[in-house]
Each structure stands twice: as structure tokens, then as C-alpha cells.
Amino acid sequence: MAEDPRWKWTVFSGLTRREQQVLVFLILIIGAGLAYEQYKGGWRREPLVFHQAGPNEDAAGAPAVAQPSASGAERSDSAAKAIEDGLLDLNRASAEQLEALPGIGPVRAEAIVRYRQTHGPFRRVEDITRVSGIGPKTLEAVRPYLQPLDGPSSPPATERRNGQARIGAPEPTRPAPPDHLPMVNINTATVEDLCTLHGVGPVLAQRIVEYRRQHGPFRAPAEIQRVRGIGRTVFLDNQARLTVGRAGR
């Protein structure tokens, strides 16, 4: 038996008009609430956002691992191979080759190259300690990888243990006799002549010449220490080669 829809109206007919309005209002409120909950929980979908990997991330969004550049790897391999093939010449090695030495790195390697350009070639391996940032410990670490230099220096003392030579502390250095290197008259020497002095490069040599012009000739070799940048160490290293000639008398 089909349901008679008239019973629905019978329910409403038993209510006053005011009660019917209240009932309809409540039904609308309940329906609106259900619709809102449905919209909030199921109908509304978050928009899809495609993440674009940044320069420091991979496709999955994880931080990318930095890979060494091919050129940097090649330079490191070249420097390491140069050490394996033989001892490095401290006066000819490039910054990349010096960087491969233990305890040096790129900053100190560039400092060594700049020191060479300013003060001229190293006369002794021990002179590397004059470079800023390089001390006795670093010297002992790099000494086995460097060629001995022909300068006024005695070879380092060695002792043998179990048939192997071990490098010890270097012997105290003494100025070279005048017959090994030419004398330099600091009152008449040119910039080129002064650059042959140990620890004196083009900059310091030019300062010596300018000091001569402003203050007159040196009266004694020790007065070269009055030139800015030339201290007691440079003077003692070259004392046996310095002369003032007749101009200083």
C-alpha cells in the first residue's frame, strides 16, 4: 500500500502558524549546518601545489649534496700527482700545487706566492716560516715534500732509526762567505742589485734607493735597518754581503 503523503500535512495542520514557521526555520538551520560540515570535510579540496626544487635541493625537496666541480677536482689531482712524482720546488710551485701540501690550503698557498712576488725567491726552505700563518710546525710538516734550496743554509740534521732517515731540527744558519755571493754596495746598488739580497724584493729595494736619495749615503751597513720594512733579521741574513764603499766614509 502506497504511503499517503497527506499525513505530512496533517502534522503541520495540527500546529499553529507560528509553530510551523519555527519548525521550518529549525529544519533550514539544521540543513545548512549539515551542508557546511559536508563542504568543510569532503567537498572542499586543497589545490595541488607543485614544489619546484631550489638551487640547494634535489627533486624530492631534500637538500642537495654539493658535488666538487670537475675543474677543482682536476686541480687537486694535479697537485697531488706533482707531490707524488717528486719534491716540489718552493720557488716554482704553483698555488694549486702548494695547496696540496699538508697544513697549507688555499689561503696559505696564495700567501706563499705573494711573498715570492714581493720579496723574491726563497733562499732556504726554512724561510717559508716568514710567510704569514706558517710556523715551525707547518714547516716540519711540509719539509719532506720540498726540494732543498741552494742558499746560505746548512742541511737539516738527520738520524737513522731502523734503517730510515729521520729529519731533525735544522742546523743554525750562518751568513754565506763573501766569496760565494757578490758584495752589494748599498750606496750605489741599483734596484736589481738590491733584489739579489735575501728577503729583499722590488718594493724594499726601491725603498732603499729612495732612502738614499732623501737622507744621503749610508755610513755603515747596519744603517740599512732604518729603511721601513727592513729589520734586524734581513740585515743579519745579508750582513756578510753588505758594504757602503767609499761613499759612506
C-alpha positions, 0 to 999 in steps of 0.5 A: 500500500502506497504511503499517503503523503497527506499525513505530512500535512496533517502534522503541520495542520495540527500546529499553529502558524507560528509553530510551523514557521519555527519548525521550518526555520529549525529544519533550514538551520539544521540543513545548512549546518549539515551542508557546511560540515559536508563542504568543510570535510569532503567537498572542499579540496586543497589545490595541488601545489607543485614544489619546484626544487631550489638551487640547494635541493634535489627533486624530492625537496631534500637538500642537495649534496654539493658535488666538487666541480670537475675543474677543482677536482682536476686541480687537486689531482694535479697537485697531488700527482706533482707531490707524488712524482717528486719534491716540489720546488718552493720557488716554482710551485704553483698555488694549486700545487702548494695547496696540496701540501699538508697544513697549507690550503688555499689561503696559505698557498696564495700567501706563499706566492705573494711573498715570492712576488714581493720579496723574491725567491726563497733562499732556504726552505726554512724561510717559508716560516716568514710567510704569514700563518706558517710556523715551525710546525707547518714547516716540519710538516711540509719539509719532506715534500720540498726540494732543498734550496741552494742558499746560505743554509746548512742541511737539516740534521738527520738520524737513522732509526731502523734503517730510515732517515729521520729529519731533525731540527735544522742546523743554525744558519750562518751568513754565506762567505763573501766569496760565494755571493757578490758584495752589494754596495748599498750606496750605489746598488741599483734596484736589481742589485738590491733584489739579489739580497735575501728577503729583499724584493722590488718594493724594499729595494726601491725603498732603499734607493729612495732612502738614499736619495732623501737622507744621503749615503749610508755610513755603515751597513747596519744603517740599512735597518732604518729603511721601513720594512727592513729589520734586524733579521734581513740585515743579519741574513745579508750582513756578510754581503753588505758594504757602503764603499767609499761613499759612506766614509 
